[in-house]
Amino acid sequence: TISQKEKDGKYSESFKNDIKINSNVFLKGVGYTQPEKTKDGFKVTAYMTKEAVIGTLKYLISTLPDDLESLEPAKYDSVLTTVYLAYSLIFAISEKDIPERKKYISILDTVKKEVEKIRNEKGKKLVMG
């Protein structure tokens, strides 16, 4: 969600990114707020600084396999989860803070398309077998 506000002739923009991902991928630099007591228990918020997001993004991209053809079928979903998490991090901070944004998006697009293509081809071979 992107929202804009105007105050005294100046505009500000905010971006809210609500993407739920379940992953065992390591996130570098995650911080946590102090627990707040709520009606149902406690609330703790996890957060990342801009630098932590960039560091994690670079780490995630570095862990993507080079040879997707030799990837075991059981690993397809894991690779795609890493890709989706990296996508969400790219858009969690401003474009000016990630000069390599277009390069990273291109890498992620390529990996995503290749994994989906391989998965579809191997799925057809199994069915036609």
Secondary structure, DSSP 8 states (H G I E B T S, - for coil): -EEEEEETTEEEEEE------------TTEEE---EEETTEEE--EEE-HHHHHHHHHHHHHTS-S-GGG--GGGHHHHHHHHHHHHHHHTTS-GGG-TTHHHHHHHHHHHHHHHHHHHHHHHHHHHH-
